[in-house]
Amino acid sequence: MDARNQPRNMKIVWVLGTIVVLGLSLSALPMAFGESRPCADDIARLCKDVQPGKGGIARCLKEHENELSPSCKERIAVAKERRTEFRDACTGDVQQFCKDVQPGKGGIAKCLKQHENELSPACKGMVAQFKDRK
């Protein structure tokens, strides 16, 4: 692998992981099986003027992390852990199959889905977990 592309590839993996994990974890949509949305009240209280998209809500929550409810703090901690797991599982796959894909607008997620049958077992498992949560 070309060492010059490594920082860009890692950025792509982090961006994808963050979007996927935070998007699923902090979504304002109701969770399956009646699970509560632990950050919904915090978002309404602290980030009501923030337009969704482009990481604005996540940035707002980060700026107000000392004011967050315990359940929201826990949800964010779990999301960070999942992001790390995703990065560890899929870095090689993103570099192999999606190195020319620009991050944003779901391009890398779409790329991984297109290569789903070729992904490493670990990455395939992570992709399947996220698909099952939708």
SVG drawing of the C-alpha trace seen along z (x, -y; Angstrom):
<svg xmlns="http://www.w3.org/2000/svg" viewBox="-42 -28 47 42">
<polyline fill="none" stroke="black" stroke-width="0.4" points="0.0,0.0 1.2,-3.5 2.1,-5.2 1.0,-8.6 -2.6,-7.3 -2.7,-5.8 -3.7,-9.0 -6.5,-9.6 -7.7,-6.0 -7.7,-6.1 -9.8,-9.4 -12.2,-7.6 -12.6,-4.7 -13.1,-7.1 -15.6,-9.2 -17.6,-6.1 -17.4,-4.6 -18.5,-7.8 -21.4,-8.4 -22.7,-4.8 -22.3,-4.4 -23.4,-7.8 -26.2,-7.9 -27.6,-4.6 -26.9,-5.3 -28.1,-8.9 -30.9,-8.8 -34.0,-10.6 -36.0,-7.8 -37.7,-5.3 -35.5,-2.3 -36.8,1.2 -38.6,3.0 -39.6,-0.2 -36.1,-1.0 -35.8,-4.5 -33.8,-7.3 -31.5,-8.3 -30.2,-11.4 -33.5,-12.7 -34.2,-15.0 -30.6,-16.2 -30.7,-17.0 -34.1,-18.8 -32.8,-20.8 -29.2,-21.6 -29.1,-21.3 -32.6,-22.5 -31.2,-25.1 -28.7,-22.8 -29.6,-21.5 -29.3,-17.7 -26.7,-16.4 -23.0,-16.9 -22.3,-15.9 -23.9,-19.0 -25.8,-17.1 -22.8,-15.1 -20.6,-18.2 -23.3,-19.9 -23.5,-17.0 -19.7,-16.9 -19.7,-20.7 -22.2,-20.0 -20.9,-16.7 -20.8,-17.9 -24.5,-18.7 -25.7,-15.4 -27.9,-13.0 -26.2,-9.8 -28.2,-7.7 -27.0,-9.8 -23.4,-9.7 -23.6,-5.9 -25.1,-5.7 -22.3,-7.9 -19.7,-5.7 -21.2,-2.6 -21.2,-4.4 -17.5,-5.2 -16.7,-1.6 -18.7,-0.4 -16.8,-2.9 -13.5,-1.5 -14.7,2.1 -15.9,1.0 -12.5,-0.6 -10.6,2.4 -12.8,4.8 -13.1,2.8 -10.0,0.7 -8.4,3.2 -11.6,3.6 -12.2,-0.1 -8.6,-0.5 -8.9,2.4 -12.3,1.8 -13.2,-1.8 -10.0,-3.7 -11.1,-6.0 -14.5,-6.7 -15.0,-10.2 -16.3,-10.1 -19.7,-11.5 -23.3,-10.9 -23.0,-7.2 -20.5,-6.5 -18.3,-4.2 -21.2,-2.4 -22.6,-1.8 -19.2,-0.6 -18.9,1.9 -22.4,3.1 -21.5,3.6 -18.5,5.7 -20.3,7.5 -19.5,10.9 -15.8,10.0 -15.4,8.5 -13.3,10.0 -15.4,12.0 -14.9,9.4 -16.0,6.5 -18.9,8.5 -20.0,9.2 -19.9,5.5 -21.8,4.6 -24.5,7.2 -24.9,5.9 -25.6,2.4 -28.0,3.7 -29.9,5.6 -30.3,2.5 -32.0,0.4"/>
</svg>
